[in-house]
Amino acid sequence: MSEANGASGNASGMTQLLLQQLPQLQWDAGVARPQQQLAVVLAAAIATFLVAHLIKQLARFLRIRRVLAPIPEAPGGQWLLGHVIQLLQMPKRGKGAWDLMCEWVQAKGHIVRFRLLNTQGVVVADPMACKRIFQQRFKVRGGAGGGFLVGPGGRAGWRRAGGGA
């Protein structure tokens, strides 16, 4: 009979142990503490921000690409790096970036676009086109990923190239 009481005592001891561990079992079942809930909400907010930023940057890249599509692209660009490798190899040939851009203009015409990673660039070799660009005062002349213009240094150089402003 004492064995039966011992077994009964073990069962009640197990019940007591389970009742003591009940809060831990509830956590394991998916009930989160406030700090952990805050961490999950914060991670979701950060992920949402990053996805929205990525979509915004992709839309901007595609818009700029669509606007520049009619301009002939410089030869030899790669799909990921663009014309970076060509520009980096110019010092080995004893030339500078301007010389390569002059080659592009001779091959494709007075206006040529090129790409350095995700940044679009446009080479304008026509003085009247340069004058028109600067007289219209385009809002975007440079920036990260937005594009930039390449030409003679300083405003005076543009004025002389365009025949006066």
ROSEMAR-287202 format. One record per atom (N, C-alpha, C): residue number from 1; residue in one letter; atom name; z, y, x. Coordinates in nm, 3 decimals, decimal comma, always signed. Last residue first. Layout:
<atoms>
ATOM   nr  rest  atom        z        y        x
ATOM  NUM     a    CA        Z        Y        X
...
</atoms>
This chain:
<atoms>
ATOM   nr  rest  atom        z        y        x
ATOM  165     a     N   -7,315   +8,346   +2,629
ATOM  165     a    CA   -7,247   +8,314   +2,506
ATOM  165     a     C   -7,250   +8,428   +2,417
ATOM  164     g     N   -7,586   +8,226   +2,832
ATOM  164     g    CA   -7,501   +8,336   +2,783
ATOM  164     g     C   -7,439   +8,300   +2,650
ATOM  163     g     N   -7,722   +7,997   +2,886
ATOM  163     g    CA   -7,799   +8,119   +2,881
ATOM  163     g     C   -7,719   +8,235   +2,824
ATOM  162     g     N   -7,573   +7,772   +2,920
ATOM  162     g    CA   -7,633   +7,794   +2,788
ATOM  162     g     C   -7,712   +7,921   +2,779
ATOM  161     a     N   -7,480   +7,790   +3,178
ATOM  161     a    CA   -7,569   +7,680   +3,146
ATOM  161     a     C   -7,640   +7,703   +3,015
ATOM  160     r     N   -7,311   +8,013   +3,159
ATOM  160     r    CA   -7,431   +8,023   +3,242
ATOM  160     r     C   -7,531   +7,914   +3,206
ATOM  159     r     N   -7,117   +7,901   +2,989
ATOM  159     r    CA   -7,189   +8,020   +2,947
ATOM  159     r     C   -7,319   +8,034   +3,027
ATOM  158     w     N   -7,021   +7,690   +3,140
ATOM  158     w    CA   -7,089   +7,660   +3,015
ATOM  158     w     C   -7,172   +7,781   +2,971
ATOM  157     g     N   -6,904   +7,835   +3,346
ATOM  157     g    CA   -7,011   +7,741   +3,376
ATOM  157     g     C   -7,089   +7,705   +3,251
ATOM  156     a     N   -6,703   +7,971   +3,212
ATOM  156     a    CA   -6,814   +8,048   +3,268
ATOM  156     a     C   -6,932   +7,957   +3,301
ATOM  155     r     N   -6,521   +7,771   +3,154
ATOM  155     r    CA   -6,598   +7,830   +3,044
ATOM  155     r     C   -6,719   +7,907   +3,096
ATOM  154     g     N   -6,514   +7,489   +3,386
ATOM  154     g    CA   -6,482   +7,623   +3,339
ATOM  154     g     C   -6,573   +7,674   +3,229
ATOM  153     g     N   -6,761   +7,276   +3,531
ATOM  153     g    CA   -6,623   +7,323   +3,521
ATOM  153     g     C   -6,612   +7,465   +3,470
ATOM  152     p     N   -7,013   +7,113   +3,330
ATOM  152     p    CA   -6,973   +7,196   +3,443
ATOM  152     p     C   -6,833   +7,252   +3,421
ATOM  151     g     N   -6,892   +6,823   +3,140
ATOM  151     g    CA   -6,991   +6,925   +3,176
ATOM  151     g     C   -6,943   +7,004   +3,295
ATOM  150     v     N   -6,802   +6,620   +2,876
ATOM  150     v    CA   -6,816   +6,628   +3,020
ATOM  150     v     C   -6,923   +6,731   +3,050
ATOM  149     l     N   -6,558   +6,583   +2,621
ATOM  149     l    CA   -6,688   +6,631   +2,664
ATOM  149     l     C   -6,688   +6,646   +2,816
ATOM  148     f     N   -6,406   +6,303   +2,453
ATOM  148     f    CA   -6,400   +6,422   +2,535
ATOM  148     f     C   -6,541   +6,459   +2,575
ATOM  147     g     N   -6,204   +6,106   +2,227
ATOM  147     g    CA   -6,329   +6,146   +2,289
ATOM  147     g     C   -6,310   +6,273   +2,370
ATOM  146     g     N   -5,974   +5,988   +2,128
ATOM  146     g    CA   -6,056   +6,068   +2,039
ATOM  146     g     C   -6,189   +6,110   +2,098
ATOM  145     g     N   -5,804   +5,857   +2,302
ATOM  145     g    CA   -5,884   +5,776   +2,212
ATOM  145     g     C   -5,982   +5,854   +2,128
ATOM  144     a     N   -5,629   +6,142   +2,344
ATOM  144     a    CA   -5,619   +5,998   +2,364
ATOM  144     a     C   -5,700   +5,924   +2,260
ATOM  143     g     N   -5,855   +6,418   +2,391
ATOM  143     g    CA   -5,734   +6,355   +2,340
ATOM  143     g     C   -5,740   +6,205   +2,361
ATOM  142     g     N   -6,095   +6,673   +2,297
ATOM  142     g    CA   -6,031   +6,579   +2,388
ATOM  142     g     C   -5,908   +6,519   +2,324
ATOM  141     r     N   -6,194   +6,827   +2,108
ATOM  141     r    CA   -6,269   +6,826   +2,233
ATOM  141     r     C   -6,207   +6,729   +2,331
ATOM  140     v     N   -6,196   +6,892   +1,782
ATOM  140     v    CA   -6,160   +6,782   +1,871
ATOM  140     v     C   -6,251   +6,787   +1,993
ATOM  139     k     N   -6,304   +7,121   +1,663
ATOM  139     k    CA   -6,160   +7,109   +1,676
ATOM  139     k     C   -6,121   +7,001   +1,777
ATOM  138     f     N   -6,575   +7,313   +1,787
ATOM  138     f    CA   -6,527   +7,186   +1,733
ATOM  138     f     C   -6,377   +7,175   +1,759
ATOM  137     r     N   -6,717   +7,570   +1,799
ATOM  137     r    CA   -6,573   +7,552   +1,818
ATOM  137     r     C   -6,521   +7,427   +1,748
ATOM  136     q     N   -6,975   +7,646   +1,804
ATOM  136     q    CA   -6,925   +7,596   +1,676
ATOM  136     q     C   -6,776   +7,568   +1,681
ATOM  135     q     N   -7,009   +7,708   +2,069
ATOM  135     q    CA   -7,011   +7,817   +1,972
ATOM  135     q     C   -6,958   +7,773   +1,837
ATOM  134     f     N   -7,008   +7,460   +2,191
ATOM  134     f    CA   -6,895   +7,549   +2,213
ATOM  134     f     C   -6,895   +7,670   +2,120
ATOM  133     i     N   -7,250   +7,349   +2,091
ATOM  133     i    CA   -7,121   +7,277   +2,076
ATOM  133     i     C   -7,005   +7,375   +2,089
ATOM  132     r     N   -7,440   +7,536   +2,178
ATOM  132     r    CA   -7,417   +7,516   +2,034
ATOM  132     r     C   -7,282   +7,446   +2,008
ATOM  131     k     N   -7,426   +7,498   +2,454
ATOM  131     k    CA   -7,397   +7,629   +2,395
ATOM  131     k     C   -7,363   +7,615   +2,247
ATOM  130     c     N   -7,512   +7,232   +2,471
ATOM  130     c    CA   -7,377   +7,269   +2,515
ATOM  130     c     C   -7,335   +7,403   +2,454
ATOM  129     a     N   -7,773   +7,263   +2,381
ATOM  129     a    CA   -7,681   +7,180   +2,304
ATOM  129     a     C   -7,537   +7,211   +2,342
ATOM  128     m     N   -7,875   +7,419   +2,588
ATOM  128     m    CA   -7,869   +7,475   +2,452
ATOM  128     m     C   -7,775   +7,394   +2,362
ATOM  127     p     N   -7,859   +7,240   +2,809
ATOM  127     p    CA   -7,781   +7,365   +2,806
ATOM  127     p     C   -7,770   +7,425   +2,665
ATOM  126     d     N   -7,813   +6,899   +2,798
ATOM  126     d    CA   -7,900   +7,004   +2,747
ATOM  126     d     C   -7,819   +7,134   +2,735
ATOM  125     a     N   -7,643   +6,698   +2,855
ATOM  125     a    CA   -7,715   +6,757   +2,968
ATOM  125     a     C   -7,810   +6,867   +2,924
ATOM  124     v     N   -7,347   +6,560   +2,774
ATOM  124     v    CA   -7,448   +6,649   +2,719
ATOM  124     v     C   -7,514   +6,721   +2,836
ATOM  123     v     N   -7,186   +6,264   +2,722
ATOM  123     v    CA   -7,244   +6,347   +2,827
ATOM  123     v     C   -7,356   +6,428   +2,762
ATOM  122     v     N   -6,893   +6,165   +2,567
ATOM  122     v    CA   -7,032   +6,206   +2,546
ATOM  122     v     C   -7,073   +6,296   +2,662
ATOM  121     g     N   -6,670   +5,888   +2,515
ATOM  121     g    CA   -6,710   +6,010   +2,584
ATOM  121     g     C   -6,857   +6,038   +2,558
ATOM  120     q     N   -6,393   +5,723   +2,371
ATOM  120     q    CA   -6,536   +5,752   +2,367
ATOM  120     q     C   -6,562   +5,883   +2,440
ATOM  119     t     N   -6,158   +5,489   +2,465
ATOM  119     t    CA   -6,190   +5,631   +2,460
ATOM  119     t     C   -6,340   +5,651   +2,467
ATOM  118     n     N   -6,077   +5,234   +2,514
ATOM  118     n    CA   -6,096   +5,271   +2,374
ATOM  118     n     C   -6,128   +5,419   +2,356
ATOM  117     l     N   -6,248   +5,203   +2,806
ATOM  117     l    CA   -6,153   +5,128   +2,724
ATOM  117     l     C   -6,173   +5,167   +2,578
ATOM  116     l     N   -6,468   +5,439   +2,787
ATOM  116     l    CA   -6,369   +5,397   +2,886
ATOM  116     l     C   -6,253   +5,335   +2,808
ATOM  115     r     N   -6,808   +5,473   +2,705
ATOM  115     r    CA   -6,674   +5,434   +2,662
ATOM  115     r     C   -6,592   +5,392   +2,782
ATOM  114     f     N   -7,061   +5,717   +2,621
ATOM  114     f    CA   -7,008   +5,607   +2,701
ATOM  114     f     C   -6,864   +5,582   +2,657
ATOM  113     r     N   -7,369   +5,863   +2,511
ATOM  113     r    CA   -7,226   +5,833   +2,492
ATOM  113     r     C   -7,187   +5,716   +2,583
ATOM  112     v     N   -7,584   +6,131   +2,587
ATOM  112     v    CA   -7,552   +5,990   +2,606
ATOM  112     v     C   -7,403   +5,971   +2,580
ATOM  111     i     N   -7,849   +6,348   +2,569
ATOM  111     i    CA   -7,716   +6,322   +2,515
ATOM  111     i     C   -7,692   +6,171   +2,521
ATOM  110     h     N   -8,099   +6,343   +2,691
ATOM  110     h    CA   -8,008   +6,454   +2,720
ATOM  110     h     C   -7,866   +6,435   +2,668
ATOM  109     g     N   -8,174   +5,998   +2,795
ATOM  109     g    CA   -8,202   +6,126   +2,730
ATOM  109     g     C   -8,091   +6,226   +2,757
ATOM  108     k     N   -8,152   +5,757   +2,939
ATOM  108     k    CA   -8,140   +5,756   +2,793
ATOM  108     k     C   -8,172   +5,888   +2,723
ATOM  107     a     N   -8,196   +5,795   +3,218
ATOM  107     a    CA   -8,241   +5,671   +3,153
ATOM  107     a     C   -8,246   +5,683   +3,001
ATOM  106     q     N   -8,087   +6,042   +3,278
ATOM  106     q    CA   -8,227   +6,017   +3,312
ATOM  106     q     C   -8,280   +5,895   +3,239
ATOM  105     v     N   -7,825   +5,993   +3,194
ATOM  105     v    CA   -7,904   +6,097   +3,126
ATOM  105     v     C   -8,052   +6,076   +3,155
ATOM  104     w     N   -7,746   +5,799   +3,380
ATOM  104     w    CA   -7,749   +5,767   +3,237
ATOM  104     w     C   -7,837   +5,866   +3,161
ATOM  103     e     N   -7,759   +5,950   +3,616
ATOM  103     e    CA   -7,848   +5,833   +3,600
ATOM  103     e     C   -7,858   +5,795   +3,452
ATOM  102     c     N   -7,552   +6,129   +3,561
ATOM  102     c    CA   -7,689   +6,180   +3,575
ATOM  102     c     C   -7,791   +6,067   +3,561
ATOM  101     m     N   -7,339   +5,952   +3,572
ATOM  101     m    CA   -7,372   +6,016   +3,444
ATOM  101     m     C   -7,512   +6,078   +3,447
ATOM  100     l     N   -7,344   +5,893   +3,843
ATOM  100     l    CA   -7,370   +5,787   +3,745
ATOM  100     l     C   -7,408   +5,847   +3,610
ATOM   99     d     N   -7,276   +6,145   +3,943
ATOM   99     d    CA   -7,405   +6,085   +3,978
ATOM   99     d     C   -7,442   +5,974   +3,880
ATOM   98     w     N   -7,018   +6,179   +3,845
ATOM   98     w    CA   -7,125   +6,268   +3,798
ATOM   98     w     C   -7,263   +6,210   +3,828
ATOM   97     a     N   -6,869   +5,996   +3,990
ATOM   97     a    CA   -6,893   +5,970   +3,849
ATOM   97     a     C   -7,007   +6,056   +3,795
ATOM   96     g     N   -7,034   +5,974   +4,314
ATOM   96     g    CA   -6,925   +6,004   +4,224
ATOM   96     g     C   -6,964   +5,973   +4,080
ATOM   95     k     N   -7,121   +5,755   +4,591
ATOM   95     k    CA   -7,151   +5,853   +4,487
ATOM   95     k     C   -7,026   +5,876   +4,403
ATOM   94     g     N   -7,110   +5,536   +4,755
ATOM   94     g    CA   -7,115   +5,668   +4,817
ATOM   94     g     C   -7,147   +5,778   +4,718
ATOM   93     r     N   -7,068   +5,297   +4,643
ATOM   93     r    CA   -7,209   +5,333   +4,662
ATOM   93     r     C   -7,224   +5,471   +4,727
ATOM   92     k     N   -6,799   +5,307   +4,614
ATOM   92     k    CA   -6,854   +5,208   +4,708
ATOM   92     k     C   -7,000   +5,237   +4,738
ATOM   91     p     N   -6,770   +5,497   +4,409
ATOM   91     p    CA   -6,735   +5,534   +4,547
ATOM   91     p     C   -6,787   +5,434   +4,650
ATOM   90     m     N   -6,863   +5,336   +4,180
ATOM   90     m    CA   -6,942   +5,446   +4,235
ATOM   90     m     C   -6,900   +5,488   +4,376
ATOM   89     q     N   -6,697   +5,153   +4,064
ATOM   89     q    CA   -6,781   +5,107   +4,174
ATOM   89     q     C   -6,862   +5,219   +4,238
ATOM   88     l     N   -6,580   +5,284   +3,850
ATOM   88     l    CA   -6,495   +5,249   +3,964
ATOM   88     l     C   -6,576   +5,203   +4,085
ATOM   87     l     N   -6,794   +5,300   +3,672
ATOM   87     l    CA   -6,740   +5,423   +3,730
ATOM   87     l     C   -6,653   +5,394   +3,852
ATOM   86     q     N   -6,829   +5,028   +3,610
ATOM   86     q    CA   -6,937   +5,105   +3,672
ATOM   86     q     C   -6,884   +5,230   +3,740
ATOM   85     i     N   -6,582   +4,975   +3,488
ATOM   85     i    CA   -6,617   +4,908   +3,613
ATOM   85     i     C   -6,730   +4,982   +3,684
ATOM   84     v     N   -6,594   +5,136   +3,252
ATOM   84     v    CA   -6,490   +5,155   +3,355
ATOM   84     v     C   -6,533   +5,096   +3,489
ATOM   83     h     N   -6,744   +5,130   +3,025
ATOM   83     h    CA   -6,813   +5,163   +3,150
ATOM   83     h     C   -6,715   +5,185   +3,266
ATOM   82     g     N   -6,578   +4,880   +2,848
ATOM   82     g    CA   -6,674   +4,989   +2,842
ATOM   82     g     C   -6,742   +5,007   +2,976
ATOM   81     l     N   -6,405   +4,669   +2,830
ATOM   81     l    CA   -6,374   +4,776   +2,925
ATOM   81     l     C   -6,466   +4,896   +2,913
ATOM   80     l     N   -6,521   +4,511   +2,620
ATOM   80     l    CA   -6,378   +4,541   +2,625
ATOM   80     l     C   -6,348   +4,663   +2,712
ATOM   79     w     N   -6,801   +4,500   +2,649
ATOM   79     w    CA   -6,744   +4,514   +2,515
ATOM   79     w     C   -6,596   +4,551   +2,519
ATOM   78     q     N   -6,945   +4,716   +2,901
ATOM   78     q    CA   -6,891   +4,587   +2,857
ATOM   78     q     C   -6,816   +4,607   +2,727
ATOM   77     g     N   -7,251   +4,893   +2,973
ATOM   77     g    CA   -7,113   +4,887   +2,927
ATOM   77     g     C   -7,072   +4,746   +2,885
ATOM   76     g     N   -7,519   +4,931   +3,051
ATOM   76     g    CA   -7,428   +4,856   +3,136
ATOM   76     g     C   -7,283   +4,849   +3,093
ATOM   75     p     N   -7,631   +5,262   +2,956
ATOM   75     p    CA   -7,654   +5,121   +2,986
ATOM   75     p     C   -7,541   +5,061   +3,070
ATOM   74     a     N   -7,484   +5,462   +2,698
ATOM   74     a    CA   -7,518   +5,444   +2,839
ATOM   74     a     C   -7,535   +5,295   +2,869
ATOM   73     e     N   -7,622   +5,485   +2,371
ATOM   73     e    CA   -7,514   +5,446   +2,461
ATOM   73     e     C   -7,565   +5,426   +2,602
ATOM   72     p     N   -7,740   +5,760   +2,174
ATOM   72     p    CA   -7,767   +5,641   +2,256
ATOM   72     p     C   -7,653   +5,614   +2,354
ATOM   71     i     N   -7,589   +5,844   +1,868
ATOM   71     i    CA   -7,611   +5,885   +2,007
ATOM   71     i     C   -7,635   +5,761   +2,091
ATOM   70     p     N   -7,521   +5,731   +1,623
ATOM   70     p    CA   -7,660   +5,773   +1,645
ATOM   70     p     C   -7,691   +5,814   +1,789
ATOM   69     a     N   -7,234   +5,677   +1,656
ATOM   69     a    CA   -7,334   +5,569   +1,657
ATOM   69     a     C   -7,477   +5,617   +1,679
ATOM   68     l     N   -7,034   +5,862   +1,625
ATOM   68     l    CA   -7,109   +5,863   +1,751
ATOM   68     l     C   -7,221   +5,759   +1,757
ATOM   67     v     N   -6,931   +5,795   +1,374
ATOM   67     v    CA   -6,987   +5,929   +1,396
ATOM   67     v     C   -7,075   +5,932   +1,520
ATOM   66     r     N   -6,838   +5,535   +1,422
ATOM   66     r    CA   -6,945   +5,556   +1,323
ATOM   66     r     C   -7,012   +5,692   +1,344
ATOM   65     r     N   -6,637   +5,583   +1,609
ATOM   65     r    CA   -6,750   +5,499   +1,646
ATOM   65     r     C   -6,868   +5,520   +1,551
ATOM   64     i     N   -6,461   +5,731   +1,452
ATOM   64     i    CA   -6,523   +5,793   +1,570
ATOM   64     i     C   -6,646   +5,714   +1,612
ATOM   63     r     N   -6,393   +5,530   +1,264
ATOM   63     r    CA   -6,453   +5,657   +1,220
ATOM   63     r     C   -6,525   +5,724   +1,337
ATOM   62     l     N   -6,277   +5,332   +1,424
ATOM   62     l    CA   -6,400   +5,301   +1,352
ATOM   62     l     C   -6,470   +5,428   +1,304
ATOM   61     f     N   -6,050   +5,473   +1,517
ATOM   61     f    CA   -6,148   +5,420   +1,612
ATOM   61     f     C   -6,281   +5,394   +1,543
ATOM   60     r     N   -5,919   +5,520   +1,272
ATOM   60     r    CA   -5,964   +5,632   +1,355
ATOM   60     r     C   -6,072   +5,587   +1,453
ATOM   59     a     N   -5,862   +5,258   +1,192
ATOM   59     a    CA   -5,947   +5,342   +1,108
ATOM   59     a     C   -6,002   +5,460   +1,187
ATOM   58     l     N   -5,691   +5,186   +1,403
ATOM   58     l    CA   -5,816   +5,114   +1,382
ATOM   58     l     C   -5,913   +5,196   +1,298
ATOM   57     q     N   -5,478   +5,362   +1,358
ATOM   57     q    CA   -5,555   +5,371   +1,482
ATOM   57     q     C   -5,689   +5,299   +1,470
ATOM   56     k     N   -5,391   +5,268   +1,105
ATOM   56     k    CA   -5,434   +5,407   +1,122
ATOM   56     k     C   -5,521   +5,422   +1,247
ATOM   55     i     N   -5,316   +5,006   +1,168
ATOM   55     i    CA   -5,423   +5,028   +1,070
ATOM   55     i     C   -5,478   +5,170   +1,085
ATOM   54     l     N   -5,105   +5,061   +1,346
ATOM   54     l    CA   -5,222   +4,985   +1,390
ATOM   54     l     C   -5,340   +5,007   +1,297
ATOM   53     h     N   -4,927   +5,190   +1,174
ATOM   53     h    CA   -4,982   +5,261   +1,289
ATOM   53     h     C   -5,108   +5,192   +1,341
ATOM   52     a     N   -4,867   +4,980   +0,998
ATOM   52     a    CA   -4,930   +5,102   +0,946
ATOM   52     a     C   -4,994   +5,181   +1,059
ATOM   51     v     N   -4,744   +4,804   +1,179
ATOM   51     v    CA   -4,866   +4,762   +1,110
ATOM   51     v     C   -4,940   +4,885   +1,056
ATOM   50     l     N   -4,520   +4,959   +1,255
ATOM   50     l    CA   -4,619   +4,917   +1,354
ATOM   50     l     C   -4,751   +4,874   +1,290
ATOM   49     f     N   -4,385   +4,988   +1,007
ATOM   49     f    CA   -4,433   +5,105   +1,080
ATOM   49     f     C   -4,542   +5,067   +1,179
ATOM   48     t     N   -4,323   +4,718   +0,955
ATOM   48     t    CA   -4,408   +4,793   +0,862
ATOM   48     t     C   -4,467   +4,916   +0,930
ATOM   47     a     N   -4,151   +4,664   +1,171
ATOM   47     a    CA   -4,276   +4,589   +1,157
ATOM   47     a     C   -4,373   +4,662   +1,064
ATOM   46     i     N   -3,942   +4,839   +1,106
ATOM   46     i    CA   -4,016   +4,857   +1,231
ATOM   46     i     C   -4,150   +4,785   +1,223
ATOM   45     a     N   -3,857   +4,728   +0,864
ATOM   45     a    CA   -3,905   +4,865   +0,869
ATOM   45     a     C   -3,987   +4,891   +0,994
ATOM   44     a     N   -3,776   +4,473   +0,947
ATOM   44     a    CA   -3,886   +4,485   +0,851
ATOM   44     a     C   -3,943   +4,626   +0,851
ATOM   43     a     N   -3,561   +4,544   +1,114
ATOM   43     a    CA   -3,678   +4,474   +1,171
ATOM   43     a     C   -3,798   +4,483   +1,077
ATOM   42     l     N   -3,391   +4,657   +0,919
ATOM   42     l    CA   -3,442   +4,738   +1,029
ATOM   42     l     C   -3,564   +4,673   +1,093
ATOM   41     v     N   -3,337   +4,431   +0,763
ATOM   41     v    CA   -3,403   +4,548   +0,702
ATOM   41     v     C   -3,463   +4,636   +0,810
ATOM   40     v     N   -3,206   +4,271   +0,954
ATOM   40     v    CA   -3,329   +4,223   +0,890
ATOM   40     v     C   -3,407   +4,340   +0,829
ATOM   39     a     N   -2,984   +4,431   +1,014
ATOM   39     a    CA   -3,079   +4,395   +1,120
ATOM   39     a     C   -3,212   +4,349   +1,062
ATOM   38     l     N   -2,856   +4,435   +0,766
ATOM   38     l    CA   -2,906   +4,559   +0,824
ATOM   38     l     C   -3,010   +4,530   +0,932
ATOM   37     q     N   -2,784   +4,167   +0,749
ATOM   37     q    CA   -2,876   +4,222   +0,650
ATOM   37     q     C   -2,937   +4,351   +0,702
ATOM   36     q     N   -2,603   +4,156   +0,957
ATOM   36     q    CA   -2,726   +4,079   +0,969
ATOM   36     q     C   -2,829   +4,127   +0,866
ATOM   35     q     N   -2,403   +4,317   +0,860
ATOM   35     q    CA   -2,469   +4,354   +0,986
ATOM   35     q     C   -2,602   +4,281   +1,001
ATOM   34     p     N   -2,324   +4,178   +0,622
ATOM   34     p    CA   -2,388   +4,311   +0,615
ATOM   34     p     C   -2,459   +4,351   +0,744
ATOM   33     r     N   -2,426   +3,830   +0,637
ATOM   33     r    CA   -2,326   +3,934   +0,654
ATOM   33     r     C   -2,397   +4,069   +0,650
ATOM   32     a     N   -2,590   +3,619   +0,398
ATOM   32     a    CA   -2,587   +3,696   +0,522
ATOM   32     a     C   -2,474   +3,798   +0,520
ATOM   31     v     N   -2,622   +3,300   +0,298
ATOM   31     v    CA   -2,551   +3,422   +0,262
ATOM   31     v     C   -2,530   +3,500   +0,391
ATOM   30     g     N   -2,731   +3,055   +0,370
ATOM   30     g    CA   -2,819   +3,169   +0,354
ATOM   30     g     C   -2,751   +3,296   +0,309
ATOM   29     a     N   -2,575   +2,841   +0,437
ATOM   29     a    CA   -2,660   +2,823   +0,319
ATOM   29     a     C   -2,746   +2,946   +0,293
ATOM   28     d     N   -2,419   +2,932   +0,641
ATOM   28     d    CA   -2,527   +2,843   +0,676
ATOM   28     d     C   -2,623   +2,823   +0,560
ATOM   27     w     N   -2,235   +3,073   +0,485
ATOM   27     w    CA   -2,324   +3,144   +0,576
ATOM   27     w     C   -2,443   +3,058   +0,613
ATOM   26     q     N   -2,109   +2,858   +0,356
ATOM   26     q    CA   -2,183   +2,955   +0,276
ATOM   26     q     C   -2,279   +3,034   +0,364
ATOM   25     l     N   -1,986   +2,735   +0,574
ATOM   25     l    CA   -2,091   +2,662   +0,504
ATOM   25     l     C   -2,173   +2,757   +0,417
ATOM   24     q     N   -1,794   +2,929   +0,635
ATOM   24     q    CA   -1,899   +2,898   +0,733
ATOM   24     q     C   -2,015   +2,825   +0,666
ATOM   23     p     N   -1,632   +2,916   +0,404
ATOM   23     p    CA   -1,706   +3,039   +0,438
ATOM   23     p     C   -1,818   +3,015   +0,538
ATOM   22     l     N   -1,542   +2,637   +0,424
ATOM   22     l    CA   -1,632   +2,681   +0,318
ATOM   22     l     C   -1,702   +2,814   +0,350
ATOM   21     q     N   -1,354   +2,537   +0,593
ATOM   21     q    CA   -1,485   +2,568   +0,651
ATOM   21     q     C   -1,584   +2,619   +0,549
ATOM   20     q     N   -1,143   +2,485   +0,426
ATOM   20     q    CA   -1,124   +2,583   +0,532
ATOM   20     q     C   -1,258   +2,627   +0,591
ATOM   19     l     N   -1,250   +2,286   +0,268
ATOM   19     l    CA   -1,215   +2,413   +0,206
ATOM   19     l     C   -1,195   +2,522   +0,310
ATOM   18     l     N   -1,272   +2,081   +0,459
ATOM   18     l    CA   -1,393   +2,137   +0,397
ATOM   18     l     C   -1,365   +2,271   +0,332
ATOM   17     l     N   -0,998   +2,036   +0,509
ATOM   17     l    CA   -1,086   +2,079   +0,618
ATOM   17     l     C   -1,214   +2,142   +0,563
ATOM   16     q     N   -0,914   +1,944   +0,258
ATOM   16     q    CA   -0,856   +2,066   +0,314
ATOM   16     q     C   -0,946   +2,122   +0,425
ATOM   15     t     N   -1,064   +1,711   +0,246
ATOM   15     t    CA   -1,085   +1,815   +0,146
ATOM   15     t     C   -1,032   +1,948   +0,198
ATOM   14     m     N   -0,953   +1,569   +0,454
ATOM   14     m    CA   -1,094   +1,606   +0,463
ATOM   14     m     C   -1,125   +1,719   +0,364
ATOM   13     g     N   -0,697   +1,532   +0,348
ATOM   13     g    CA   -0,713   +1,608   +0,472
ATOM   13     g     C   -0,857   +1,655   +0,491
ATOM   12     s     N   -0,757   +1,370   +0,136
ATOM   12     s    CA   -0,708   +1,504   +0,106
ATOM   12     s     C   -0,716   +1,592   +0,230
ATOM   11     a     N   -0,844   +1,149   +0,280
ATOM   11     a    CA   -0,937   +1,215   +0,189
ATOM   11     a     C   -0,889   +1,356   +0,157
ATOM   10     n     N   -0,611   +1,080   +0,415
ATOM   10     n    CA   -0,728   +1,120   +0,492
ATOM   10     n     C   -0,828   +1,194   +0,404
ATOM    9     g     N   -0,449   +1,008   +0,200
ATOM    9     g    CA   -0,411   +1,123   +0,282
ATOM    9     g     C   -0,528   +1,173   +0,365
ATOM    8     s     N   -0,581   +0,783   +0,118
ATOM    8     s    CA   -0,575   +0,896   +0,026
ATOM    8     s     C   -0,538   +1,023   +0,103
ATOM    7     a     N   -0,537   +0,625   +0,335
ATOM    7     a    CA   -0,674   +0,659   +0,301
ATOM    7     a     C   -0,678   +0,779   +0,210
ATOM    6     g     N   -0,258   +0,609   +0,314
ATOM    6     g    CA   -0,319   +0,666   +0,435
ATOM    6     g     C   -0,463   +0,707   +0,409
ATOM    5     n     N   -0,230   +0,478   +0,075
ATOM    5     n    CA   -0,181   +0,616   +0,084
ATOM    5     n     C   -0,240   +0,685   +0,207
ATOM    4     a     N   -0,342   +0,239   +0,155
ATOM    4     a    CA   -0,405   +0,314   +0,047
ATOM    4     a     C   -0,359   +0,458   +0,049
ATOM    3     e     N   -0,160   +0,157   +0,348
ATOM    3     e    CA   -0,297   +0,185   +0,387
ATOM    3     e     C   -0,370   +0,265   +0,281
ATOM    2     s     N   +0,064   +0,110   +0,200
ATOM    2     s    CA   +0,067   +0,226   +0,288
ATOM    2     s     C   -0,074   +0,259   +0,338
ATOM    1     m     N   +0,000   -0,118   +0,081
ATOM    1     m    CA   +0,000   +0,000   +0,000
ATOM    1     m     C   +0,000   +0,125   +0,086
</atoms>
